[in-house]
Amino acid sequence: MSDEYEYQHEVEELEEKSATAARLFDVRRIIGGLFVVYGVIVTIAGITVSDADLKKAEDININLWTGLAMLALGILFLVWLKLRPTPPPPPLPASDTEQQP
């Protein structure tokens, strides 16, 4: 019976760690962070565009507009993560948490 209790305790610990990892590596955080980083880079490329490059693109600063859109999308994902975070795992029922001899 003691081995069964230890096994159950290890499973519970792994479930807790798994839930914590799921919250830490939420896909919204990763996607939002990448879009913000790339959005900043592309926006800077759009701000520092030369007149010759702008003329090639028929006077449309596509880097600036794309960078701003990426930045907005990344911020939207991060705000979504902040407003609706991943819920914590539900607590274990009282009968499962009682220690057995």
Helices and strands as residue ranges (DSSP letters): H 2-24, H 27-47, H 51-56, H 62-83, H 94-97
